[in-house]
Amino acid sequence: MTDLRTSPAPAAPPIGAALRAFRTPVRGHAFAARPEGHGPLHPGQSVVLRREAGNPADPLAVALWCQGWRIGYLDRQVAARLAPRLDAGLRVEARVDGWIAEPQGRWRRPMVLLQPGTADSPPAATAHPRRTTVGSETPAVRAGPGLWGRPPGVTVRTVR
């Protein structure tokens, strides 16, 4: 059995490497009080990523800000991969991309679209992250676990 406490973390691509655009839900949005006079979030609104190295709960935390309102945080696993790159100067363009409903519709959680550039260049000008189709045979288009891994709860099953 592998001891998780001493297992090395998987190697990530170099910090200057270009990363693909991806969507991720905002964590903690239900606890982010909306400032007085600030309207609700709308798809397309620009979001700023700010590192919170002094955060006592997570030193790799990345907060999401929209017009002076901290709307929440990146997921801990995404932040762990993105934080060292932000510290190295990676520029990331982010915007609200929509909403997802949580189980039983108790609340909605915003989704953000992140478009990373490199430490030396602005974010890529893509409209949406790459999407794949089932049975696609083009290796450049086929998605795998890649840098970000699969979202929690998503498994790959072979259809026979």
C-alpha positions as a Markdown table, in Angstrom:
| # | Residue | x | y | z |
|---|---|---|---|---|
| 1 | Met | 0.0 | 0.0 | 0.0 |
| 2 | Thr | 1.3 | 3.5 | -0.9 |
| 3 | Asp | 1.8 | 5.9 | 2.0 |
| 4 | Leu | 0.1 | 9.1 | 0.9 |
| 5 | Arg | 2.0 | 11.2 | 3.4 |
| 6 | Thr | 5.4 | 10.5 | 1.8 |
| 7 | Ser | 4.4 | 10.0 | -1.9 |
| 8 | Pro | 5.7 | 12.6 | -4.2 |
| 9 | Ala | 3.2 | 14.8 | -6.0 |
| 10 | Pro | 2.9 | 14.1 | -9.7 |
| 11 | Ala | 5.2 | 16.2 | -11.9 |
| 12 | Ala | 3.5 | 19.2 | -13.6 |
| 13 | Pro | 4.6 | 20.7 | -16.9 |
| 14 | Pro | 7.1 | 23.6 | -16.7 |
| 15 | Ile | 5.7 | 26.8 | -15.2 |
| 16 | Gly | 6.2 | 28.7 | -18.5 |
| 17 | Ala | 4.3 | 26.0 | -20.5 |
| 18 | Ala | 1.1 | 27.1 | -22.2 |
| 19 | Leu | -2.0 | 25.6 | -20.6 |
| 20 | Arg | -5.4 | 24.9 | -22.1 |
| 21 | Ala | -8.5 | 26.9 | -21.2 |
| 22 | Phe | -10.9 | 25.2 | -18.8 |
| 23 | Arg | -14.1 | 25.8 | -16.7 |
| 24 | Thr | -14.3 | 25.3 | -13.0 |
| 25 | Pro | -16.9 | 25.9 | -10.3 |
| 26 | Val | -16.4 | 28.7 | -7.8 |
| 27 | Arg | -16.1 | 27.3 | -4.2 |
| 28 | Gly | -17.5 | 29.3 | -1.2 |
| 29 | His | -19.8 | 31.5 | -3.2 |
| 30 | Ala | -22.7 | 30.8 | -0.9 |
| 31 | Phe | -20.7 | 32.4 | 1.9 |
| 32 | Ala | -19.5 | 35.4 | 0.0 |
| 33 | Ala | -21.8 | 38.3 | 1.0 |
| 34 | Arg | -22.6 | 40.6 | -1.9 |
| 35 | Pro | -21.5 | 44.2 | -1.3 |
| 36 | Glu | -24.3 | 46.8 | -1.0 |
| 37 | Gly | -25.1 | 48.2 | -4.4 |
| 38 | His | -23.5 | 45.4 | -6.3 |
| 39 | Gly | -25.7 | 43.6 | -8.8 |
| 40 | Pro | -25.8 | 39.8 | -9.3 |
| 41 | Leu | -23.1 | 38.1 | -11.4 |
| 42 | His | -23.8 | 37.7 | -15.1 |
| 43 | Pro | -22.1 | 35.5 | -17.7 |
| 44 | Gly | -19.3 | 37.3 | -19.4 |
| 45 | Gln | -18.3 | 39.4 | -16.4 |
| 46 | Ser | -14.5 | 39.7 | -15.9 |
| 47 | Val | -13.0 | 38.0 | -12.9 |
| 48 | Val | -9.6 | 38.7 | -11.3 |
| 49 | Leu | -7.5 | 35.9 | -9.7 |
| 50 | Arg | -5.7 | 36.9 | -6.5 |
| 51 | Arg | -3.3 | 34.7 | -4.6 |
| 52 | Glu | -3.8 | 34.5 | -0.9 |
| 53 | Ala | -0.5 | 33.0 | 0.4 |
| 54 | Gly | -1.4 | 34.1 | 3.9 |
| 55 | Asn | -4.7 | 32.2 | 4.0 |
| 56 | Pro | -4.6 | 30.1 | 7.2 |
| 57 | Ala | -6.9 | 27.4 | 5.7 |
| 58 | Asp | -4.8 | 26.9 | 2.5 |
| 59 | Pro | -1.5 | 28.7 | 1.6 |
| 60 | Leu | -2.1 | 27.9 | -2.1 |
| 61 | Ala | -5.6 | 29.6 | -2.1 |
| 62 | Val | -6.6 | 31.6 | -5.1 |
| 63 | Ala | -9.5 | 34.0 | -4.6 |
| 64 | Leu | -11.8 | 35.2 | -7.4 |
| 65 | Trp | -12.8 | 38.9 | -7.4 |
| 66 | Cys | -15.4 | 40.6 | -9.5 |
| 67 | Gln | -15.6 | 44.4 | -9.2 |
| 68 | Gly | -14.4 | 44.6 | -5.6 |
| 69 | Trp | -16.4 | 41.5 | -4.5 |
| 70 | Arg | -14.7 | 38.3 | -3.5 |
| 71 | Ile | -17.1 | 35.8 | -5.1 |
| 72 | Gly | -15.3 | 32.8 | -3.8 |
| 73 | Tyr | -12.2 | 30.6 | -4.4 |
| 74 | Leu | -10.8 | 28.2 | -6.9 |
| 75 | Asp | -11.1 | 24.5 | -5.9 |
| 76 | Arg | -8.2 | 23.4 | -3.7 |
| 77 | Gln | -6.9 | 21.0 | -6.3 |
| 78 | Val | -7.0 | 23.5 | -9.2 |
| 79 | Ala | -5.5 | 26.2 | -6.9 |
| 80 | Ala | -2.6 | 23.9 | -6.0 |
| 81 | Arg | -1.7 | 23.5 | -9.6 |
| 82 | Leu | -2.3 | 27.1 | -10.6 |
| 83 | Ala | -0.8 | 29.0 | -7.6 |
| 84 | Pro | 2.9 | 28.3 | -8.4 |
| 85 | Arg | 2.3 | 29.5 | -11.9 |
| 86 | Leu | 0.6 | 32.7 | -10.7 |
| 87 | Asp | 3.5 | 33.3 | -8.4 |
| 88 | Ala | 5.9 | 32.9 | -11.4 |
| 89 | Gly | 4.0 | 35.5 | -13.4 |
| 90 | Leu | 1.5 | 33.5 | -15.4 |
| 91 | Arg | -1.3 | 35.7 | -16.7 |
| 92 | Val | -4.8 | 34.2 | -16.5 |
| 93 | Glu | -7.9 | 35.8 | -18.1 |
| 94 | Ala | -11.1 | 34.7 | -16.3 |
| 95 | Arg | -14.8 | 35.4 | -16.7 |
| 96 | Val | -18.1 | 34.2 | -15.3 |
| 97 | Asp | -19.3 | 31.5 | -17.7 |
| 98 | Gly | -22.6 | 30.5 | -16.2 |
| 99 | Trp | -24.2 | 28.7 | -13.3 |
| 100 | Ile | -24.7 | 25.1 | -12.2 |
| 101 | Ala | -27.4 | 24.0 | -9.8 |
| 102 | Glu | -26.4 | 22.0 | -6.7 |
| 103 | Pro | -28.3 | 18.9 | -5.7 |
| 104 | Gln | -32.0 | 19.4 | -5.0 |
| 105 | Gly | -31.6 | 23.0 | -6.3 |
| 106 | Arg | -30.8 | 24.5 | -2.9 |
| 107 | Trp | -28.3 | 27.0 | -4.4 |
| 108 | Arg | -26.6 | 27.8 | -7.6 |
| 109 | Arg | -22.8 | 28.0 | -8.0 |
| 110 | Pro | -21.1 | 30.2 | -10.6 |
| 111 | Met | -18.7 | 28.6 | -13.2 |
| 112 | Val | -15.7 | 30.5 | -14.4 |
| 113 | Leu | -13.8 | 30.1 | -17.6 |
| 114 | Leu | -10.0 | 30.4 | -17.1 |
| 115 | Gln | -7.8 | 31.1 | -20.1 |
| 116 | Pro | -4.2 | 30.8 | -19.0 |
| 117 | Gly | -1.4 | 32.4 | -21.1 |
| 118 | Thr | 2.3 | 31.9 | -20.3 |
| 119 | Ala | 4.6 | 33.9 | -18.1 |
| 120 | Asp | 5.8 | 35.7 | -21.2 |
| 121 | Ser | 2.5 | 36.1 | -23.1 |
| 122 | Pro | -1.1 | 37.2 | -22.7 |
| 123 | Pro | -3.8 | 34.5 | -22.4 |
| 124 | Ala | -4.8 | 32.7 | -25.5 |
| 125 | Ala | -7.7 | 34.2 | -27.5 |
| 126 | Thr | -9.9 | 31.1 | -27.6 |
| 127 | Ala | -13.7 | 31.4 | -27.2 |
| 128 | His | -14.2 | 28.1 | -25.4 |
| 129 | Pro | -12.0 | 25.3 | -24.1 |
| 130 | Arg | -11.4 | 22.4 | -26.5 |
| 131 | Arg | -14.3 | 19.9 | -26.7 |
| 132 | Thr | -14.0 | 16.4 | -27.8 |
| 133 | Thr | -16.4 | 14.0 | -29.4 |
| 134 | Val | -16.7 | 10.3 | -28.5 |
| 135 | Gly | -14.6 | 8.2 | -30.8 |
| 136 | Ser | -12.5 | 11.0 | -32.1 |
| 137 | Glu | -9.3 | 9.6 | -33.6 |
| 138 | Thr | -7.3 | 12.8 | -33.7 |
| 139 | Pro | -4.7 | 12.6 | -30.9 |
| 140 | Ala | -4.4 | 16.4 | -30.6 |
| 141 | Val | -8.2 | 16.7 | -29.9 |
| 142 | Arg | -8.7 | 13.7 | -27.6 |
| 143 | Ala | -8.8 | 14.8 | -24.0 |
| 144 | Gly | -7.1 | 12.8 | -21.3 |
| 145 | Pro | -6.5 | 13.5 | -17.6 |
| 146 | Gly | -3.8 | 15.9 | -18.6 |
| 147 | Leu | -2.5 | 18.6 | -16.3 |
| 148 | Trp | -5.7 | 19.2 | -14.3 |
| 149 | Gly | -6.9 | 15.7 | -13.9 |
| 150 | Arg | -10.6 | 14.7 | -14.0 |
| 151 | Pro | -13.1 | 16.5 | -11.8 |
| 152 | Pro | -14.1 | 14.7 | -8.6 |
| 153 | Gly | -16.5 | 11.9 | -9.2 |
| 154 | Val | -15.7 | 11.5 | -13.0 |
| 155 | Thr | -14.5 | 8.1 | -14.0 |
| 156 | Val | -13.5 | 6.7 | -17.4 |
| 157 | Arg | -15.4 | 3.6 | -18.5 |
| 158 | Thr | -14.6 | 1.5 | -21.5 |
| 159 | Val | -17.7 | 0.8 | -23.5 |
| 160 | Arg | -17.7 | -2.7 | -25.1 |
